[in-house]
């Protein structure tokens, strides 16, 4: 199979688990978006809900287990609901992804991992980040963050060996099953 042909460190999650999780998270977000937009008569912004679903997909544990998929769907619905319920002047107050994850954490569901964090998944992460930045128009904010954090790193870690060693350890790590 394709999953068996890939080296373990490229993607240690079965492709069918990724597909199942993607479909469940995105479909539940789209259904919740449609329902809450109708109930609240708020202007529908499907792109925003799709971005929320993409972020959740990258954070929630991929699986084909029906219980995990159900919890991922509930997390997605809570996140989208927060966009319509926790609002001020027709704008959501909190990050919907954070609301969904915190709510599920309070309910005792622990299925969160940043599974996409590897050098092999960097292209997918960058594309997602570019979509979010384009949608939110926060380029200046990101530029400020990168600039300030670079200056702080240069000041605090004048010997870049510390940073290089840390990055080297991160990219050499290969998760084992």
Buried (B, 14 or more C-beta within 10 A) or exposed (E): EEBEEEEEBEBBBBEBBBEBBBEBBBEBBBBBBBBBBEEBEEEBEEEBBBBBBBBBBBBBBBBBEEEBBEBBBBBBBBBBBBBBBEBEEEEBEEBBBEBBBBBBEEEEBEBBEEBBEBEEBEEEBEEBEEBBEEEEEEEEEEEEEEEEEEEEEEEEEEEEEEEEEEEEEEEEEEEEE
